[in-house]
Amino acid sequence: MVMDNLTNRWLATLGIGALIFGLALIVLRVPVRTMMIFFAIGIPVVFLWLYADERDRKQKKEIEELSKIQQQPCICSVCKHEQAEVCIDQKCPCCIILKGDSIIGHSINPLQ
């Protein structure tokens, strides 16, 4: 788990800290209701941290894929751009591949 993002670090610290504090209350023989409060806070925060980390990882992967696509040459005979980056910026309908509103690829097939 990469801790580059400040949000991920805070969520991890709060979630794990609340769980450890809840476990420490067991050793101190504090009533169960008090311990349950810290477990009820800690467990969802840990799951939120895992979700935020996975979402951040997916966004980084999409950005890397888009940068790889932008470095491709464009050999489309319709738009006649040099690089795929120009096609993606202008959203050329002749050679980019869309899924909904997001760009998922660039076609370098000259037979389109």
Rosetta constraint file for C-alpha pairs under 8 A:
AtomPair CA 1 CA 53 HARMONIC 7.37 0.50
AtomPair CA 2 CA 53 HARMONIC 7.73 0.50
AtomPair CA 3 CA 8 HARMONIC 6.16 0.50
AtomPair CA 3 CA 9 HARMONIC 5.85 0.50
AtomPair CA 4 CA 8 HARMONIC 7.58 0.50
AtomPair CA 4 CA 9 HARMONIC 7.80 0.50
AtomPair CA 5 CA 9 HARMONIC 6.56 0.50
AtomPair CA 6 CA 10 HARMONIC 6.30 0.50
AtomPair CA 7 CA 11 HARMONIC 6.12 0.50
AtomPair CA 8 CA 12 HARMONIC 6.07 0.50
AtomPair CA 8 CA 49 HARMONIC 5.93 0.50
AtomPair CA 8 CA 52 HARMONIC 6.76 0.50
AtomPair CA 8 CA 53 HARMONIC 6.32 0.50
AtomPair CA 9 CA 13 HARMONIC 6.08 0.50
AtomPair CA 10 CA 14 HARMONIC 6.00 0.50
AtomPair CA 11 CA 15 HARMONIC 5.91 0.50
AtomPair CA 11 CA 45 HARMONIC 6.28 0.50
AtomPair CA 11 CA 46 HARMONIC 6.85 0.50
AtomPair CA 11 CA 48 HARMONIC 7.34 0.50
AtomPair CA 11 CA 49 HARMONIC 5.20 0.50
AtomPair CA 12 CA 16 HARMONIC 5.92 0.50
AtomPair CA 12 CA 45 HARMONIC 7.65 0.50
AtomPair CA 12 CA 46 HARMONIC 6.30 0.50
AtomPair CA 12 CA 49 HARMONIC 5.89 0.50
AtomPair CA 13 CA 17 HARMONIC 5.68 0.50
AtomPair CA 14 CA 18 HARMONIC 5.98 0.50
AtomPair CA 14 CA 42 HARMONIC 7.16 0.50
AtomPair CA 14 CA 45 HARMONIC 7.15 0.50
AtomPair CA 15 CA 19 HARMONIC 6.35 0.50
AtomPair CA 15 CA 41 HARMONIC 7.40 0.50
AtomPair CA 15 CA 42 HARMONIC 4.41 0.50
AtomPair CA 15 CA 43 HARMONIC 6.57 0.50
AtomPair CA 15 CA 44 HARMONIC 7.64 0.50
AtomPair CA 15 CA 45 HARMONIC 4.86 0.50
AtomPair CA 15 CA 46 HARMONIC 4.79 0.50
AtomPair CA 15 CA 49 HARMONIC 7.85 0.50
AtomPair CA 16 CA 20 HARMONIC 6.12 0.50
AtomPair CA 16 CA 42 HARMONIC 6.54 0.50
AtomPair CA 16 CA 46 HARMONIC 6.78 0.50
AtomPair CA 17 CA 21 HARMONIC 6.04 0.50
AtomPair CA 17 CA 42 HARMONIC 7.49 0.50
AtomPair CA 18 CA 22 HARMONIC 6.10 0.50
AtomPair CA 18 CA 38 HARMONIC 5.56 0.50
AtomPair CA 18 CA 39 HARMONIC 6.85 0.50
AtomPair CA 18 CA 41 HARMONIC 6.85 0.50
AtomPair CA 18 CA 42 HARMONIC 4.82 0.50
AtomPair CA 19 CA 23 HARMONIC 6.26 0.50
AtomPair CA 19 CA 38 HARMONIC 6.45 0.50
AtomPair CA 19 CA 39 HARMONIC 5.74 0.50
AtomPair CA 19 CA 42 HARMONIC 5.15 0.50
AtomPair CA 19 CA 43 HARMONIC 7.13 0.50
AtomPair CA 20 CA 24 HARMONIC 6.10 0.50
AtomPair CA 21 CA 25 HARMONIC 6.28 0.50
AtomPair CA 21 CA 38 HARMONIC 7.21 0.50
AtomPair CA 22 CA 26 HARMONIC 6.84 0.50
AtomPair CA 22 CA 35 HARMONIC 5.11 0.50
AtomPair CA 22 CA 36 HARMONIC 7.45 0.50
AtomPair CA 22 CA 38 HARMONIC 5.29 0.50
AtomPair CA 22 CA 39 HARMONIC 6.05 0.50
AtomPair CA 23 CA 27 HARMONIC 6.98 0.50
AtomPair CA 23 CA 35 HARMONIC 7.61 0.50
AtomPair CA 24 CA 28 HARMONIC 6.49 0.50
AtomPair CA 25 CA 29 HARMONIC 6.15 0.50
AtomPair CA 25 CA 30 HARMONIC 5.50 0.50
AtomPair CA 25 CA 35 HARMONIC 6.26 0.50
AtomPair CA 26 CA 30 HARMONIC 6.19 0.50
AtomPair CA 26 CA 35 HARMONIC 7.26 0.50
AtomPair CA 30 CA 34 HARMONIC 6.93 0.50
AtomPair CA 30 CA 35 HARMONIC 7.17 0.50
AtomPair CA 31 CA 35 HARMONIC 6.81 0.50
AtomPair CA 32 CA 36 HARMONIC 6.13 0.50
AtomPair CA 33 CA 37 HARMONIC 6.62 0.50
AtomPair CA 34 CA 38 HARMONIC 7.12 0.50
AtomPair CA 35 CA 39 HARMONIC 6.39 0.50
AtomPair CA 36 CA 40 HARMONIC 5.83 0.50
AtomPair CA 37 CA 41 HARMONIC 6.28 0.50
AtomPair CA 38 CA 42 HARMONIC 5.87 0.50
AtomPair CA 39 CA 43 HARMONIC 5.86 0.50
AtomPair CA 40 CA 44 HARMONIC 6.95 0.50
AtomPair CA 41 CA 45 HARMONIC 6.45 0.50
AtomPair CA 42 CA 46 HARMONIC 6.19 0.50
AtomPair CA 43 CA 47 HARMONIC 6.41 0.50
AtomPair CA 44 CA 48 HARMONIC 6.04 0.50
AtomPair CA 45 CA 49 HARMONIC 6.07 0.50
AtomPair CA 46 CA 50 HARMONIC 6.33 0.50
AtomPair CA 47 CA 51 HARMONIC 6.18 0.50
AtomPair CA 48 CA 52 HARMONIC 6.07 0.50
AtomPair CA 49 CA 53 HARMONIC 6.06 0.50
AtomPair CA 50 CA 54 HARMONIC 6.20 0.50
AtomPair CA 51 CA 55 HARMONIC 6.17 0.50
AtomPair CA 52 CA 56 HARMONIC 6.08 0.50
AtomPair CA 53 CA 57 HARMONIC 6.18 0.50
AtomPair CA 54 CA 58 HARMONIC 6.25 0.50
AtomPair CA 55 CA 59 HARMONIC 6.28 0.50
AtomPair CA 56 CA 60 HARMONIC 6.31 0.50
AtomPair CA 57 CA 61 HARMONIC 6.26 0.50
AtomPair CA 58 CA 62 HARMONIC 6.23 0.50
AtomPair CA 59 CA 63 HARMONIC 6.25 0.50
AtomPair CA 60 CA 64 HARMONIC 6.24 0.50
AtomPair CA 61 CA 65 HARMONIC 6.24 0.50
AtomPair CA 62 CA 66 HARMONIC 6.14 0.50
AtomPair CA 63 CA 67 HARMONIC 6.18 0.50
AtomPair CA 64 CA 68 HARMONIC 6.30 0.50
AtomPair CA 65 CA 69 HARMONIC 6.27 0.50
AtomPair CA 66 CA 70 HARMONIC 6.17 0.50
AtomPair CA 66 CA 104 HARMONIC 7.68 0.50
AtomPair CA 66 CA 105 HARMONIC 7.75 0.50
AtomPair CA 67 CA 71 HARMONIC 6.52 0.50
AtomPair CA 68 CA 72 HARMONIC 7.06 0.50
AtomPair CA 69 CA 84 HARMONIC 6.84 0.50
AtomPair CA 69 CA 85 HARMONIC 7.62 0.50
AtomPair CA 69 CA 105 HARMONIC 6.62 0.50
AtomPair CA 69 CA 106 HARMONIC 6.51 0.50
AtomPair CA 70 CA 83 HARMONIC 7.08 0.50
AtomPair CA 70 CA 84 HARMONIC 4.97 0.50
AtomPair CA 70 CA 85 HARMONIC 4.28 0.50
AtomPair CA 70 CA 88 HARMONIC 7.31 0.50
AtomPair CA 71 CA 83 HARMONIC 6.79 0.50
AtomPair CA 71 CA 84 HARMONIC 6.45 0.50
AtomPair CA 71 CA 85 HARMONIC 6.68 0.50
AtomPair CA 72 CA 83 HARMONIC 6.18 0.50
AtomPair CA 72 CA 84 HARMONIC 5.51 0.50
AtomPair CA 72 CA 85 HARMONIC 7.80 0.50
AtomPair CA 73 CA 82 HARMONIC 6.04 0.50
AtomPair CA 73 CA 83 HARMONIC 4.53 0.50
AtomPair CA 73 CA 84 HARMONIC 5.62 0.50
AtomPair CA 73 CA 108 HARMONIC 7.63 0.50
AtomPair CA 74 CA 80 HARMONIC 7.35 0.50
AtomPair CA 74 CA 81 HARMONIC 5.92 0.50
AtomPair CA 74 CA 82 HARMONIC 5.44 0.50
AtomPair CA 74 CA 83 HARMONIC 5.01 0.50
AtomPair CA 74 CA 84 HARMONIC 5.13 0.50
AtomPair CA 74 CA 87 HARMONIC 7.93 0.50
AtomPair CA 74 CA 108 HARMONIC 6.00 0.50
AtomPair CA 75 CA 80 HARMONIC 6.77 0.50
AtomPair CA 75 CA 81 HARMONIC 7.35 0.50
AtomPair CA 75 CA 82 HARMONIC 7.31 0.50
AtomPair CA 75 CA 108 HARMONIC 5.94 0.50
AtomPair CA 75 CA 109 HARMONIC 7.47 0.50
AtomPair CA 75 CA 110 HARMONIC 6.24 0.50
AtomPair CA 76 CA 80 HARMONIC 5.68 0.50
AtomPair CA 76 CA 81 HARMONIC 7.30 0.50
AtomPair CA 76 CA 94 HARMONIC 7.68 0.50
AtomPair CA 76 CA 95 HARMONIC 6.64 0.50
AtomPair CA 76 CA 108 HARMONIC 6.62 0.50
AtomPair CA 76 CA 109 HARMONIC 7.23 0.50
AtomPair CA 76 CA 110 HARMONIC 5.61 0.50
AtomPair CA 77 CA 110 HARMONIC 6.76 0.50
AtomPair CA 78 CA 94 HARMONIC 6.82 0.50
AtomPair CA 79 CA 92 HARMONIC 7.34 0.50
AtomPair CA 79 CA 94 HARMONIC 7.19 0.50
AtomPair CA 81 CA 86 HARMONIC 6.72 0.50
AtomPair CA 81 CA 87 HARMONIC 6.87 0.50
AtomPair CA 82 CA 86 HARMONIC 7.71 0.50
AtomPair CA 83 CA 87 HARMONIC 7.18 0.50
AtomPair CA 84 CA 88 HARMONIC 6.18 0.50
AtomPair CA 84 CA 106 HARMONIC 6.88 0.50
AtomPair CA 85 CA 89 HARMONIC 6.14 0.50
AtomPair CA 86 CA 90 HARMONIC 6.14 0.50
AtomPair CA 87 CA 91 HARMONIC 5.57 0.50
AtomPair CA 87 CA 92 HARMONIC 5.25 0.50
AtomPair CA 87 CA 95 HARMONIC 7.45 0.50
AtomPair CA 87 CA 96 HARMONIC 7.10 0.50
AtomPair CA 88 CA 92 HARMONIC 6.76 0.50
AtomPair CA 88 CA 96 HARMONIC 6.83 0.50
AtomPair CA 88 CA 103 HARMONIC 7.63 0.50
AtomPair CA 88 CA 106 HARMONIC 7.82 0.50
AtomPair CA 91 CA 96 HARMONIC 6.87 0.50
AtomPair CA 92 CA 96 HARMONIC 6.24 0.50
AtomPair CA 94 CA 112 HARMONIC 7.93 0.50
AtomPair CA 95 CA 106 HARMONIC 5.90 0.50
AtomPair CA 95 CA 107 HARMONIC 5.12 0.50
AtomPair CA 95 CA 108 HARMONIC 7.14 0.50
AtomPair CA 96 CA 103 HARMONIC 7.07 0.50
AtomPair CA 96 CA 104 HARMONIC 7.91 0.50
AtomPair CA 96 CA 105 HARMONIC 5.89 0.50
AtomPair CA 96 CA 106 HARMONIC 4.35 0.50
AtomPair CA 96 CA 107 HARMONIC 5.84 0.50
AtomPair CA 97 CA 103 HARMONIC 5.99 0.50
AtomPair CA 97 CA 104 HARMONIC 5.74 0.50
AtomPair CA 97 CA 105 HARMONIC 4.88 0.50
AtomPair CA 97 CA 106 HARMONIC 5.68 0.50
AtomPair CA 97 CA 107 HARMONIC 6.90 0.50
AtomPair CA 98 CA 102 HARMONIC 5.74 0.50
AtomPair CA 98 CA 103 HARMONIC 4.58 0.50
AtomPair CA 98 CA 104 HARMONIC 5.66 0.50
AtomPair CA 98 CA 105 HARMONIC 7.10 0.50
AtomPair CA 99 CA 103 HARMONIC 6.33 0.50
AtomPair CA 99 CA 104 HARMONIC 6.44 0.50
